[in-house]
Amino acid sequence: MRRRTPPPPSPLPQRDGIDPVRVRLPGVSTGTGEGESRWATVREHLRERFGAARAELVDGMFTAGLIVGADGRPVGADAAYVPGMFVWFHREPPVETPVPFPLVIVHRDAHLVVADKPHFLATTPRGSHVTETALARLRRELGIPALGAAHRLDRLTAGLVLFTVRPEERGAYQSLFRDRRVRKVYEAVAPYEPSLALPVTVRSRIVKERGTLTAREVPGEPNAVSRVELIEHRAGDGLARYRLTPLTGQTHQLRVHMASLGVPLLGDPLYPEVNDPVPDGDFRCPLQLLARELEFTDPVTGAEHRLRSGRTLAAWSSYDDWKG
C-alpha cells in the first residue's frame, strides 16, 4: 500500500488560537478529457467548493491576497488549477458571545494539559463556536500552538478534558479513549425517584443520525453501557445527586440513559424532549452534568494519573441560583 504524502507545513500562523483552513485541490480528473480538470483556475474551484452564497467572499479574499500557497505567497485569482496543490487561508470567525466562566488547569506536564472546562464552552472549534472554545483559549493562554484535544466533552457538559502538547504523541492518548482504557466518572443532578432501584447498569443500543439533534435508543445489540449510582438525595426539593460511570462512549449516552430511567438531568434541553433553543448568551440553568474524574495510565511516561474536577453542580449547591 502506497503511503500518502503528508501535507506541507502551514505557511500561515494561528490566529486567536485557530489554525488556518487548508484546502487540497482534488488530484483526480473530473473533466471530460484525459487528464483534464473542469476548473481552469484555483478561484473557480474554491467558488464552486464553498457555494454560490460564499462566491463573493472568495473573490474578496483573492483580491486581498488572503489565500496563499505553500510558499506563503498570495495565490492570484487567475492562478492555474494544479491537481494536488494546497492553499491556506483564515476563515473569518463568527461573532461569539464570550463564555464568562474560567477554564482551570488541573494538570500540566511536558506531554499533557488537563483542563476543568466550564459549562457552555465547546471543547474544539466547530460550527458557530470557534474562538470561544477550550482548545483556542488554552492555545492562546498557554502559548502552545500545537496543543490538540485527545477527546471531547459536549459544550453543555462541564469537567475534565485532556489535551496533548506534542502532535506526534496525540494518537497514543486518543487511543486511550478509543480503546476504553480511561476510567471516567461523572456526577449529575436529577429528580429523585424512590421507586428506582439503584445502583443499576443500563445497557441499550443508541444511534445518532447525522443532522439530528438527539440520539435515540433502538432495538438491537447494546452498544451503550452506563452504571448509575445514587450519591445522596434531598427530601425538600425532590432532587438527587448521582454518580454515572460510562463503560462505552456513545453520543449523549448518559443523558439518554438517565432520561430512559425517568430521571432526566436538570437543565437538559434535548432529553426527554427537545425544548426551544437557548438564546445566545443565556448562561442560566446549565446542564447538571460534570465530568468529575479521569483515571488512566500514561501511554508515554507510564505514570498513573488520577485527576478530579474541583467544580460543583450549581443546582445541588444552590437551586435558586442555578435557576436564575
Residue pairs with C-beta under 8 A, 6 or more apart in sequence:
7 22
7 24
7 86
8 70
8 86
10 19
10 20
10 22
10 88
11 68
11 69
11 70
11 71
11 72
11 88
12 20
12 68
12 72
12 88
12 89
12 90
13 145
14 20
14 139
14 145
15 90
16 93
16 131
16 136
16 140
17 131
17 135
17 136
17 137
17 138
17 139
17 140
17 145
18 90
18 93
18 125
18 130
18 131
18 136
20 88
20 89
20 90
21 88
21 89
21 90
21 91
22 86
22 87
22 88
23 46
23 49
23 86
23 87
23 88
23 89
24 84
24 85
24 86
25 42
25 45
25 81
25 82
25 83
25 84
25 85
25 86
25 87
26 37
26 45
26 83
27 83
27 84
28 83
29 35
29 36
29 37
29 83
30 37
30 38
31 37
31 38
32 38
37 81
37 83
39 45
39 48
39 81
40 80
40 81
41 77
41 78
41 79
41 80
41 81
42 67
42 75
42 79
42 80
42 81
42 82
42 85
42 87
43 58
43 59
43 62
43 77
43 78
43 79
44 81
45 81
46 58
46 67
46 87
47 54
47 55
47 58
47 59
50 57
50 58
57 92
59 77
61 67
61 89
62 74
62 75
62 76
62 77
63 77
65 74
66 74
66 89
66 90
67 74
67 75
67 87
67 88
67 89
68 74
68 75
68 87
68 88
68 89
69 75
69 85
69 86
69 87
69 88
70 86
75 87
93 130
93 131
94 128
94 130
96 128
96 129
96 130
96 131
96 132
97 132
97 280
97 281
98 132
99 118
99 120
99 121
99 132
99 283
100 283
101 118
101 119
101 120
101 121
101 283
102 118
103 115
103 116
103 117
103 118
103 121
103 134
103 137
103 138
103 141
104 115
104 116
104 310
105 113
105 114
105 115
105 116
106 114
106 115
106 116
106 160
106 307
106 308
106 309
106 310
107 113
107 114
107 305
107 307
108 114
108 142
109 301
110 165
110 166
111 164
111 165
111 166
111 169
111 298
111 300
111 301
112 162
112 163
112 164
112 165
112 173
112 298
112 305
113 138
113 142
113 144
113 147
113 162
113 163
113 164
113 165
114 160
114 161
114 162
114 163
114 294
114 305
114 307
115 134
115 138
115 160
115 161
115 163
116 158
116 159
116 160
116 309
116 310
116 311
117 123
117 134
117 153
117 157
117 158
117 159
117 160
117 161
117 291
118 158
118 311
119 156
119 157
119 158
119 283
119 286
119 287
120 155
120 156
120 283
120 286
121 132
121 133
121 134
121 137
121 155
122 129
122 132
122 133
122 134
122 155
123 133
123 134
123 135
123 149
123 152
123 153
123 155
123 161
124 133
124 134
124 135
124 149
124 152
125 131
125 133
125 135
125 136
126 133
129 155
130 136
134 149
134 161
134 163
135 147
135 148
135 149
135 163
138 144
138 147
138 163
139 145
139 147
144 165
146 165
146 166
146 167
147 163
147 164
147 165
148 163
148 164
148 167
148 170
149 161
149 162
149 163
149 164
150 162
150 163
150 164
150 170
150 173
150 174
150 176
150 177
151 161
151 162
151 174
151 177
152 161
153 159
153 161
153 291
154 252
154 287
154 289
156 267
156 269
156 286
156 287
156 289
157 287
157 289
157 290
157 291
158 286
158 289
158 290
158 291
158 309
158 311
159 186
159 289
159 290
159 291
159 292
159 309
159 311
160 291
160 292
160 293
160 294
160 307
160 308
160 309
161 291
162 173
162 294
164 170
164 173
169 300
172 299
172 300
173 299
173 300
175 181
175 299
176 182
176 296
176 299
177 249
180 247
180 248
180 249
181 296
181 297
182 294
182 295
182 296
183 245
183 293
183 294
183 295
183 296
184 245
184 246
184 291
184 293
184 294
185 243
185 244
185 245
185 292
185 293
185 295
186 243
186 244
186 245
186 246
186 254
186 289
186 290
186 291
186 292
187 231
187 241
187 242
187 243
187 244
187 289
187 290
187 292
187 313
188 241
188 242
188 244
188 254
188 258
188 265
188 288
188 289
188 290
188 313
189 239
189 240
189 241
189 242
189 265
189 266
189 288
189 313
189 315
189 316
190 239
190 240
190 242
190 258
190 263
190 264
190 265
190 266
190 288
191 238
191 239
191 240
191 263
191 264
191 266
192 233
192 234
192 238
192 239
192 240
192 263
193 240
193 261
193 262
193 263
196 261
196 262
196 263
198 228
198 229
198 230
199 227
199 228
199 229
199 230
200 227
200 228
200 261
201 225
201 226
201 227
201 228
202 224
202 225
202 226
202 227
202 228
202 257
202 260
202 261
203 222
203 224
203 225
204 217
204 222
204 224
204 256
204 257
204 260
205 217
205 218
205 219
205 220
205 221
205 222
205 223
205 224
206 215
206 216
206 217
206 218
206 223
206 224
206 250
206 251
206 252
206 253
206 256
207 215
207 216
207 218
208 214
208 215
208 216
208 250
208 251
208 252
213 270
213 274
214 252
214 270
214 271
214 274
215 250
215 251
215 252
215 253
215 256
216 256
217 256
217 260
223 248
223 250
224 246
224 248
224 250
224 253
224 256
224 257
225 246
225 247
225 248
226 244
226 245
226 246
226 247
226 248
226 253
226 254
226 257
227 244
227 245
227 247
228 242
228 243
228 244
228 257
228 258
228 261
229 242
229 243
229 244
229 245
230 240
230 241
230 242
230 243
231 240
231 241
231 242
231 243
232 240
232 241
233 239
233 240
233 241
234 240
237 319
239 266
239 315
239 316
239 319
240 263
241 313
241 316
242 258
242 263
244 254
244 258
244 289
246 253
246 254
250 256
252 270
252 271
254 265
254 289
255 264
255 265
255 268
255 270
255 271
255 287
255 289
256 271
258 264
258 265
258 271
259 265
259 268
259 271
259 272
264 271
264 272
265 271
265 287
265 288
265 289
266 285
266 287
266 288
266 315
266 322
267 285
267 286
267 287
267 288
267 315
267 322
268 287
269 275
269 277
269 278
269 287
284 322
284 323
284 324
285 322
285 323
285 324
286 314
286 322
288 313
288 314
288 315
288 316
288 322
290 309
290 311
290 313
291 309
292 308
292 309
293 306
293 307
293 308
293 309
294 305
294 306
294 307
295 304
295 305
295 306
295 307
296 305
297 303
297 304
297 305
298 304
298 305
314 321
314 322
315 322
315 323
